Amino acid sequence: MRHRNLHTVLRAFAEDAAAALAAEVAAGEEVPFELAAEGRPRRTQLYCYRPMTGAFIRERLGKLVRLEAYAPAARALAEVDGVDAYLRARGEPRVPRDARDRADAALRAFLDRLFDGSSDFELTAERFGRAYGELEAAVSHDLAPVVTLVVGLPGLLLASPRVELAGGVTLAAAVAVPDAPGDAAWLGAPGDEPNVLAVLTLDDAVAADAAPARLRRLVRTLRLYDAGAVGLAPVAWARLGTGAWQLVDLGGGSPARPGAPLVVAAEQEDELRAFVALASRRMPRGGELAWALRRFDLACERPEAGEALTDVLLALRALLEPEGPGGDGVLADRLAALCAAPEERDALASRVDEAVALERAIVAGLAPPASGVAAVVDELTEHLRALLGDALCGHLDPDLAGAADALLAATAPRHAEPAG
């Protein structure tokens, strides 16, 4: 036990609070209930009534703060570090700046967790041990992992039950994470197949604040690794230690444009680990490459192929025409130089020119219904994926336009010297 005094005063407060709340119930005060649905989305829903103990407790805070054991518990919490991490892990929307205010908020959150799901406020050793263990884990920085976060990745299929990645990230089949919330594997899942889950182990609750951005980078890296309509569910679940799961809003997630899933075979796992580790370390924060990566993200998420075409072409222009539109097929020639063998360059350049013309027709509303835009987007996205991945991993010079021009110059027809 890392904080013996904290344990003692919280135990005393928990006993006093349990007696006070149980007395309220015995006096005729009723704990409100809510109707909760259980079961997986799109399946038969089961319903049950859950006691709203948090609301019952908050209505009686005025009585609870006058308990003799309240002040020692609040003082003990005000004197330890990590209370802000505990409040974040418990899903509190606001963390007070003042230490005593944080302690008051933590005691409220502690009581909510202590009696979660109880309508008689019986204090058992199991309840107290679980609630106290979560709080102590937050205020003891050397206990790890403090926070676990899980989220569904629709459109990702694994051959193995688990694939460990760098940075405390695991990709896992739903059956390999049996204690994860059931909805995590089904929210946004296509058909009747559960989602693969991304499981993050974080050093502390503060690190959870950066988790949404980190998850989006993970999905971007998976999309760069290989073709496939992998996405990110709109919500995740996080918990402190072995505590209750809390919902985390990911701001809509990262939905994928409809398409075939990304399938990772067993023999690809080592390659995937290496790619994710390298690409994650080298992900740029600014410049043409970073801008093109953001456009790549948008193209992968557009529901309409016509909109995705503009994103892909904008990303390619940022990489291959940094000096601005050059006309005369500069974009097409440079892309063909990097992505096609010499004997196939003319054909690819022609298709790129056709894609540019198709984009203009779509913008003007003149594209025919059978324009084949989806196939055009798929091909150009593959070339963009290859350029971005190779530039990130160092296989291509970041100056892609210069590299393309050098290839074109090296393979230009040589004219015979005039006779003297």
Salt bridges, closest charged atoms under 4 A:
GLU15 OE2 - ARG11 NE 3.11
GLU24 OE1 - ARG60 NE 2.92
GLU24 OE2 - LYS63 NZ 2.78
GLU29 OE1 - ARG60 NH2 3.15
GLU59 OE1 - ARG60 NH1 3.27
ASP84 OD2 - ARG88 NH1 3.60
ASP104 OD1 - ARG100 NE 3.28
ASP112 OD2 - ARG58 NH1 3.67
ASP116 OD1 - ARG50 NH2 3.39
ASP116 OD2 - ARG113 NH1 3.90
GLU134 OE2 - ARG113 NH2 2.92
ASP142 OD2 - ARG2 NH1 2.71
GLU164 OE2 - ARG162 NE 3.62
ASP179 OD2 - ARG239 NH2 2.53
ASP192 OD1 - ARG43 NH2 3.62
ASP209 OD2 - ARG88 NE 3.42
GLU269 OE1 - ARG273 NH2 3.72
ASP270 OD1 - ARG273 NH1 2.64
ASP297 OD2 - ARG220 NH2 2.71
GLU301 OE2 - ARG223 NH1 3.23
ASP311 OD1 - ARG295 NH1 2.72
ASP311 OD2 - ARG302 NE 2.61
GLU323 OE2 - ARG334 NH1 2.80
GLU359 OE1 - ARG317 NH2 3.12
ASP378 OD1 - ARG257 NH2 3.89
GLU379 OE2 - ARG351 NH2 2.80
GLU379 OE2 - HIS383 NE2 3.62
GLU382 OE2 - ARG385 NH1 2.15
ASP405 OD2 - ARG334 NH2 2.99
